[in-house]
Amino acid sequence: MQNSGLTDVQSTFLIKRIVSAAPAWDSLIELSFLPNKMKDAYRQLLKIRLARL
């Protein structure tokens, strides 16, 4: 994470926490009151954002 102000250790720790939280986010999306089409869109967005890490 260049230019983020974080050390390599901090950025690695943060990325690991984000990736490990992904299944919980998916569960929350499933439990939400959003229409299925919007749930699918949020899941796709999550997948794209996680791939950037």
Sequence and secondary structure as in RCSB ss.txt:
>XXXX:A:sequence
MQNSGLTDVQSTFLIKRIVSAAPAWDSLIELSFLPNKMKDAYRQLLKIRLARL
>XXXX:A:secstr
 TTSS  HHHHHHHHHHHHHHHHHHHHHHHHSSS HHHHHHHHHHHHHHHHH 
